[in-house]
Amino acid sequence: MTTNFPQRTERLTRNNALLLLVDHQIGLYSGVRDIDILQLKHNIVGLTQAMLTLKVPVVVTTTTENMWGPLIPELAEVLPGVQKIERTTVNAWDEKRVVDAVKATGRKNLIVTGISTDVCLAFPAMAALADGFQSYAVIDASGGFSQTQVNMGIIRMQQAGVIPVGYSNVAIEILADNAAPEAEAVYGALGIPFSTLVFGLKQYYSQVGEKEKSRVAA
């Protein structure tokens, strides 16, 4: 089996990327089997918070809420100022309001998450790619109803040219500089285990430095 990868992609930055959240709904989460639900919620909420911290635009869509329920409350809580787009189409990219919202940002690097991986994530990621966007599929901020379905969805996306990424590495690529003023908030949002240690060390060495300055001045 041959997998086609794009030869070259533009580096993700806070000025060229946007996040598309597809169908993170209570009813759909109840069917996820490939990833622990608490871990999935941690990843999607952390990614969203990091993008908001970096002022990356976020577009949110749900499908047929009378069937699949509302947005999960953990995600809705961090998106108080973001208007979600409810649609009926299976493929989010078939809804003109979603496409218009994405295009209105003026960005061409589309970071996509969705429940399920092989449908809600794969379909718009591939359709956006065909429309001239570069699509990045966040695999660990998405979930599927079986591991086989997830695997097939990832293979299909890769064959189309969609780039699979993880929730933390895509955010850190956009952060770009650990000296950026948003760095601590981004790492805190992502909840990476080592980040607490890193910023604890930063605080420690900062205090040591201040004590040393005081000693020299005395």
C-alpha positions as CSV (number, residue, x, y, z in Angstrom):
1,M,0.0,0.0,0.0
2,T,1.4,3.4,-1.0
3,T,0.9,6.4,1.2
4,N,1.2,9.8,-0.4
5,F,2.7,12.6,1.8
6,P,2.9,16.2,0.8
7,Q,6.4,17.2,-0.2
8,R,6.5,20.3,1.8
9,T,4.3,22.0,4.3
10,E,4.2,25.5,5.7
11,R,5.3,25.8,9.3
12,L,2.4,26.3,11.7
13,T,2.3,29.7,13.4
14,R,-0.2,31.7,15.4
15,N,-0.7,33.8,12.2
16,N,-1.5,31.1,9.7
17,A,-3.3,28.4,11.7
18,L,-6.9,27.8,12.9
19,L,-8.7,25.1,14.9
20,L,-11.8,23.4,13.7
21,L,-13.7,21.4,16.4
22,V,-16.2,18.9,14.9
23,D,-18.9,17.2,16.8
24,H,-17.5,16.9,20.3
25,Q,-21.0,16.0,21.6
26,I,-22.1,14.1,24.6
27,G,-23.9,11.4,22.7
28,L,-21.0,10.7,20.4
29,Y,-18.5,10.6,23.2
30,S,-20.5,7.7,24.7
31,G,-19.5,5.6,21.8
32,V,-15.8,6.3,21.8
33,R,-13.7,3.1,22.4
34,D,-10.1,3.8,21.1
35,I,-9.1,6.2,23.8
36,D,-10.0,6.8,27.5
37,I,-12.8,9.4,27.6
38,L,-11.2,11.4,30.4
39,Q,-7.9,11.5,28.5
40,L,-9.8,12.5,25.3
41,K,-11.5,15.4,27.2
42,H,-8.2,16.4,28.7
43,N,-6.6,16.5,25.3
44,I,-9.3,18.4,23.4
45,V,-9.9,21.0,26.2
46,G,-6.1,21.5,26.6
47,L,-5.6,22.0,22.9
48,T,-8.5,24.4,22.7
49,Q,-7.3,26.4,25.7
50,A,-3.8,26.6,24.2
51,M,-5.1,27.8,20.9
52,L,-7.2,30.5,22.6
53,T,-4.2,31.6,24.6
54,L,-2.2,31.9,21.4
55,K,-5.1,33.8,19.8
56,V,-5.6,31.2,17.1
57,P,-9.1,31.3,15.7
58,V,-11.5,28.5,16.7
59,V,-14.4,27.3,14.7
60,V,-16.9,24.9,16.4
61,T,-19.6,22.8,14.8
62,T,-22.0,20.2,16.0
63,T,-24.4,17.9,14.1
64,T,-28.1,17.3,14.8
65,E,-28.0,18.0,18.5
66,N,-31.5,16.5,19.0
67,M,-29.9,13.2,18.0
68,W,-26.4,13.4,19.4
69,G,-26.8,15.9,22.2
70,P,-25.0,19.2,23.0
71,L,-21.3,20.0,23.1
72,I,-19.5,18.3,26.0
73,P,-19.7,20.7,29.0
74,E,-15.9,20.7,29.6
75,L,-15.4,22.1,26.1
76,A,-18.3,24.5,26.2
77,E,-17.0,25.9,29.4
78,V,-13.7,27.1,27.7
79,L,-15.6,28.5,24.6
80,P,-17.9,31.1,26.2
81,G,-17.3,33.6,23.4
82,V,-17.3,31.2,20.5
83,Q,-20.5,30.7,18.5
84,K,-21.0,27.1,17.5
85,I,-22.5,26.1,14.2
86,E,-25.1,23.4,14.4
87,R,-25.7,21.6,11.1
88,T,-27.3,18.4,9.7
89,T,-24.7,17.3,7.2
90,V,-22.5,14.3,8.0
91,N,-19.5,16.1,6.5
92,A,-19.0,19.4,8.2
93,W,-17.4,20.8,5.1
94,D,-20.7,20.3,3.2
95,E,-22.2,23.1,5.4
96,K,-21.6,26.5,3.8
97,R,-21.6,28.3,7.2
98,V,-18.7,26.2,8.4
99,V,-16.7,26.7,5.2
100,D,-17.5,30.5,5.3
101,A,-16.4,30.7,9.0
102,V,-13.1,29.0,8.2
103,K,-12.4,31.1,5.1
104,A,-13.3,34.3,7.0
105,T,-10.2,33.8,9.2
106,G,-7.9,34.2,6.2
107,R,-5.8,31.2,7.4
108,K,-4.9,28.2,5.2
109,N,-3.5,25.7,7.8
110,L,-6.5,23.9,9.2
111,I,-6.1,21.9,12.5
112,V,-9.1,19.5,12.8
113,T,-10.4,17.4,15.6
114,G,-13.6,15.4,15.6
115,I,-15.7,12.5,16.9
116,S,-15.5,10.1,15.2
117,T,-12.0,10.0,13.7
118,D,-13.0,8.2,10.5
119,V,-16.0,10.4,9.7
120,C,-16.3,13.7,11.7
121,L,-12.6,14.3,11.5
122,A,-11.6,12.6,8.2
123,F,-14.3,13.9,5.9
124,P,-13.8,17.6,6.5
125,A,-10.1,17.3,6.8
126,M,-9.9,15.7,3.3
127,A,-12.5,18.0,1.8
128,A,-10.7,21.1,3.1
129,L,-7.5,19.7,1.6
130,A,-9.2,19.4,-1.8
131,D,-10.3,23.0,-1.4
132,G,-6.8,24.3,-1.1
133,F,-6.2,24.2,2.7
134,Q,-3.4,22.2,4.4
135,S,-5.2,19.9,6.9
136,Y,-3.7,18.6,10.1
137,A,-5.7,15.9,11.9
138,V,-5.3,15.8,15.7
139,I,-5.5,12.1,16.4
140,D,-5.4,12.1,20.2
141,A,-7.9,14.9,20.4
142,S,-10.4,12.8,18.4
143,G,-11.9,9.5,19.0
144,G,-13.6,6.5,17.2
145,F,-16.0,3.8,17.8
146,S,-13.5,1.0,17.3
147,Q,-9.7,0.9,16.8
148,T,-10.2,-0.6,13.3
149,Q,-12.3,2.3,12.3
150,V,-9.8,4.8,13.6
151,N,-6.9,3.0,11.9
152,M,-8.7,3.0,8.6
153,G,-9.6,6.7,9.0
154,I,-6.0,7.6,9.6
155,I,-4.8,5.6,6.6
156,R,-7.3,7.2,4.4
157,M,-6.4,10.7,5.5
158,Q,-2.7,10.1,5.1
159,Q,-3.3,8.8,1.5
160,A,-5.2,12.0,0.8
161,G,-2.3,14.1,2.1
162,V,-3.7,15.1,5.6
163,I,-1.0,15.3,8.2
164,P,-1.6,13.4,11.5
165,V,-0.5,15.3,14.6
166,G,-0.8,15.1,18.4
167,Y,-2.6,17.6,20.6
168,S,0.5,18.9,22.4
169,N,3.0,19.0,19.6
170,V,0.8,21.0,17.3
171,A,0.3,23.6,20.0
172,I,3.9,23.7,20.9
173,E,4.9,24.2,17.3
174,I,2.7,27.2,17.2
175,L,4.0,28.5,20.5
176,A,7.5,28.3,18.9
177,D,9.4,30.1,21.8
178,N,9.6,29.0,25.4
179,A,10.4,32.6,26.3
180,A,7.0,33.8,24.8
181,P,4.8,35.4,27.4
182,E,2.1,32.8,26.7
183,A,4.4,29.8,27.3
184,E,3.5,29.0,30.9
185,A,-0.2,29.3,30.1
186,V,0.1,27.1,27.0
187,Y,2.0,24.3,28.9
188,G,-0.4,24.6,31.8
189,A,-3.4,24.2,29.4
190,L,-1.8,21.1,27.7
191,G,-1.2,19.5,31.1
192,I,2.0,17.9,30.0
193,P,3.4,16.1,33.1
194,F,7.0,17.5,32.7
195,S,5.7,21.1,32.3
196,T,5.1,21.4,36.1
197,L,8.7,20.4,36.8
198,V,10.0,22.7,34.1
199,F,8.3,25.8,35.5
200,G,9.1,24.8,39.1
201,L,12.7,24.8,38.1
202,K,12.3,28.1,36.4
203,Q,10.9,29.6,39.5
204,Y,13.6,28.0,41.7
205,Y,16.4,29.4,39.5
206,S,14.8,32.8,39.4
207,Q,14.7,32.9,43.2
208,V,18.3,31.7,43.4
209,G,19.3,34.5,40.9
210,E,17.5,37.1,43.0
211,K,19.2,35.9,46.2
212,E,22.6,36.0,44.4
213,K,22.0,39.6,43.2
214,S,21.1,40.6,46.8
215,R,24.2,39.0,48.1
216,V,26.5,40.8,45.6
217,A,24.8,44.1,46.2
218,A,25.3,43.7,50.0
